[in-house]
C-alpha cells in the first residue's frame, strides 16, 4: 500500500507537469505524448521495476475514466471536467429506482426507435420505426452520441453544418464490463483488485462487488481499444480471457457460475459508452453540440455537459437545462409571459435544501 501511495503521488506530479506543458504548447497533442515529454524533462519522475508497473496501472485507470486510450485523449481538454465533491457510492439496486422516481406522472413510450426527425418553422414531426408519427412544438434529443454519429436518425432538413460538425468532432469512448458471479468469494476484501504490467494495455482491474453488496461478484473493466477487442469475442471467450488475468493474481481462482458481458460499442441503441475529447478538436465543440437548432430541436445528454461529460449527473443536468430552455423559448414564441422565473436570492435559498443528482460513470 505504501508503494502504491508513493507512485500515486508521483503520478499526480506528472499530470501537473502536463498542465504546464499544455500552457506552453500552441497546438494540442495526445496525453500519452505529453507524459513522455514530461518524463524526458524530469528524469527524477521516471520509475523502474514494480513502481513503473504501478505507474502504468495509474495510466490505465485514467484511460478508463475517458473510455479511451492515452494516445487518443486530448492534452488541452483532459482535465476540464468539474469533479464533484463528496464520497463515492454504489447503486446497489441499479438505476431503476432513480428512473422510476423521475418518471412519475410522465407519458413514456418504450420500444419506439426513432428513424426520422422533421422540423418545420413552428414544430417537429418524429417518425419511429413502424411509421408512427408524433408531432410537437419542439423536440429534445437525448439519444447517445454514438447513435447521432452513425446517422441512424435522419434529419429533415439536414442539420446545419455547425451542428453536424460538433457531432463529428466529439469522440465516443468504449468501456465494457465482464461481470462474474462465483459460488463464494476467494479474493481479498478490497474495493479494487489491480493488475499491473509494463504498459497500460497490460494492466487492468476488477471491482469487488462483494465488499459492497455481499454477493460474490467481480467486475472486470475494459476500456478503449481493449474494450473493442472484448466485443469481438464470444461471452465465453471474454470470460476465459478475464479469468486468465485473474489467475495471474489468484492462481486458485474458481470458475464463475454466471457471467454477463457488456458490448456498448456494438449495441445499436448506444454505439459507444460516453463522449471523450479528441486531440486537436475545437474547444467550443460541447457548446455547439448542446445549442438548439431553430428553437425547435434541443440536444441533451452527457455529451452536452461541458463540466460533467461521461457522467449520469451530466446527462441529468443537461436534460434539465434543455427542458428549461425549450420551455422559455416556446413561451416567447407564443407570446406568453414567463411567470416561473426564479430570482437569485431564491436560488441560493433552494441550494441549501436541494441536493443535486450526483452519479458517476460506473
N, C-alpha and C positions, 0 to 999 in steps of 0.2 A: 504493500500500500504506500509506503514511503517513497519507493522508486517511482510509482505511478504519479504520485502527487508532485514529485520533483520534475518529472517530464512534463506534467500538465502546466507547471509554471513556465517552463522554457517554451512550450508551445504558445502560450499567451504572449510571451515576449516576441516570438517570431511573427505572430499575427499583428502585433502593434507595429513592428518594423515594416510589414507590408503596407500598413496605412501610410507611413511616412513615404514609402516608395511610390504609392499611388499619388500623393501630393506632388511628387517630383516629376511624374510622367505626364506627358500631354495626351498620350494615347492609352487605351485600355489594353489589358493583357490577361491571360488566364492566371488564376490564383496559384496554380501549380508552378508556373514560371516565376511568379513573384516570390514564392517561398524559396525557390532555388537561388534567386538573386540575393535574397536576404542572407542565406547561409553562406554564400560566397563572400559577402561583405562582412559577415560576423562569424568567423570560424569558431569562436567560443560557443556558439549556439549549436554547432554540429555535435551529434551524438553517435555513439557506437554501441554495438552489441545489443543487449536487451533494451537499453534505453532508446536506441534508434527504432527498434521494433515497436515499442510503446508509442513513440512519436508517430510512426506510420499509422498506428491504430487511431490516434487522435485525428489525423487527416481523414481516415476512413469515416469516423463519426461525423466530421464536418461535411463530408460528401453526402452522407445520409440525410443531413439537415436540408440540403438542397436537392436531394434525389438526383444528383448529377456528379460526374467525375470532376476532380480539381482542374483538369485541363479544359473544362467547359464553363467553369464558374468565373464570373466577371470580377476582376480586382476592383473596379470602380464601384460596384454595387453590392458586393457580397455581404457587407456588414451594415447595410442601410435599414434593415428591419428593426423596428422597435420591440425589444424584448420585454415582455410583461413581468412585473414584479410578483413575488409570492412563490409558494412551493408548487410542486408538481403533483398531479393526481391522476388516477387511472379510472376510466369509465368502465367500471366493473360490469355494469348491465348494458354496455354499449351505448350508442347514441339514441336509441329508440325513445327512452323517456324524455329526452330533450326535444326531439322532433314531435312527439305526442303532445307535449305541453304547448309548443309553439303553433301547432296545427289546430288547436281548439277553435271551433267556430268557422273554420275555413272550408271552402268547397274545393277539395283537391281531387283531381282526376289522375289516377295511376295508369301505367302502361299506355301512355299517349305519346309515342315517339314523334317529335316534330320533324317534318320534311321541308316545309316552306314557310317563310315569313314575308308577307307582302305588306308594304307600308303605303298608305295614302296620305294626303295632306292632313287629314284630321282623324286618322285612325289606322288600324292594323288588322290584318287577317292572318291567322295562324292555321296552317293545314297540317294535319297529322297523317300518319302512315296509311290509314284506311280511307283517307279522303275527307274525313270530317273536318269542318272548318269552325273556328271560333273567331268572332270579331270583337274588338275592344277599342277604346280610345288610345291605349298605349300598351306596350309590351315590355316587361322586364326580363331580360335574357340572362339566365344563370347557369346555362349548360357548361360542362367542363371545357377548359381552354382547348384541350386536345380535340374535342368534337368540332369546335369552331375552326381550328387549324386544318382539319380534314375536309372542310367544306361539305359536311354531311347535310347541313341545313342550307337550303337555297334562299337567298335574299332577293326580293324583287321590290324596287330596282336593286342593283348591286350596292353593297356598302360603299361609302365614299373611300377614296384612296387612303386618307389619313387614318381611317378606322381599320381597313384591311391590312395596312402596313403595321399597325400596332399589334394586331393578332399575329402577324408573321414574325414580328421582332421579339415577341415573348417566347421563351423556351418552355418546354414541358419536361419535367423530370419524371423518373420512374423509381418507385420504391416498392418492393414486394415483400411479402411476409410468408414464411413457411411455419405454420403453427402445428406443433406436435403434442399430442396428449399421450402420456405414459401411464403405466399401471401405478407407479409410485415415483416420487421424486428421489433421484440419486445424485443430485448436484448440490453444490454449496448454496446456502440460503442467502444469496446476494441478489441485488437488483438486476445486475447485468453480468453476463459471462463473456469476457472479451477474449478474442483470438488474435494474437499478434503475429506479424510476419514482416518480411523485408521490404514490402511495398504496401500501399493502401489496398491494392487489389487482392492481396493475400491475407488481409485482415478481415475481421467480421465480429459480430456479437449476437448473443441471444438475450432476449428479455425473459426474465424469470417471473412468470405469472403466478407461480406457486406462492411466492412471497406475499403477493397482494390479495390473491383470491383463495388460496388453499387448494387449488386444483393443480395436479402435476403437469403443467403445460410450459413448454419452452417455445419461444417465437424467434426464429432466425430472421434478421433484417438484411435485405439485399437491395442495394441502390445503384443507380447509374447503369453502366454497361453490364455489370454483373446481373442486375435485375432483368435486363433484356435477355441475357443468356438463360436465366432461370425460366423465362417464359417459353423458351424453345424446347424445354424438357417436359416430359410427362410428369404428372404428380409424383409417381413412384420414383422416377429418376431424380427429381428435385429433392425429395426426402433422402434418397441414398447419398446424394452429394452433401447435403447438410449434415447427415449422420457421420460422414467421413470426417468433417470438420470437428464435430462434437467429440468423436472418439480420439482425436488428437489431444484433446484436453482431458477427457474422461474415458480411458480405454475400455472400461467395462460397461459403457452405456448400453442400455437395453433398447430394443426396437420399440417405436411408438405404436400404440394400439389404434390410434386415429390420427389423421393429419388433414390439413387444409392449406392449399397453395393459392395465393392471390396472383392475378395477372392483369394489373391495372393498365399496362401498356397496350394490350390487345383487346381488352374489354370494349366493345363498341359503344358502350354508354359512358366511357371515360377517356380512353385512348391516352392515358397518362395519369400520373398521381397528382402533381401540383406544379405550379409555374416556377421557373427559375430565370435569373437574369443571364442572358447570353453575353459573351465577350464582344465588345465593340458596338453594342446596340445603343440607340439614343436614351438619354436619361429620362425623357418625358414619356416613355412608352406606356407606363401604367396610367398616367393621366389621360392619354389618348384612348387607351382601352376602356377606361371607365366613363368617358364622356358620352352623353346621349347623342343620338342621331335624330335631328329634326324634331326634337321634343316628342318623338313617337317611340323610338327604341332606346331602352335603358339597359346598361350592362352591369352585372354584379357577379360576385363570386370571389374566391381567394385571390385570383389574378388581378382583380380590380382594386385590391387593397395595397396601397403603397407601403404601409407600415407593418402589415401582418399577412403578407402573401404566404401561401402554403399552409395557412392555419385555419381551423374552423371558425375561430372568432373573427378572422379577417373576412371570411365569406359572410358571416352573420352581419358584421358591421357594415360591409359594403352593400349588402342587401337592404339594410335599414336606410342607408344613405340614398340608394337608388329609389326606394319607395317614397321617401320624403321629397326628393327632387321631382319625381313623377307627379306626386300629389300637388306640389306647389305650382308646377308648370300647367297642369290641367286646370287648376283653379284660375290661373291667369288667362288661359286660353278661353275659358268660358265666362270670364268677367266676374267671377265670384270672389268676394273678399276673403282673404286668408285669416280666419278667426282662431287658428290653432298655433299661433306663434308663441314661442316660449322665450321670455326675456333672460338676460344673462344672470340676473340675481336668482331667478327660479332654477336655472340650470345648475348653479352652484349648490343650491339647496337640495336639488334632486340627486346630485352626485354623491352627497353624504349618505343617502339611504338606498340608492340603487346600485347593485353590483353588476358590472358588465359581464357578458358571457366570455370567459377566457379559457379556451381549449386549444391545445397544441396539435401538431400534426399526428402524432401517434395515438 
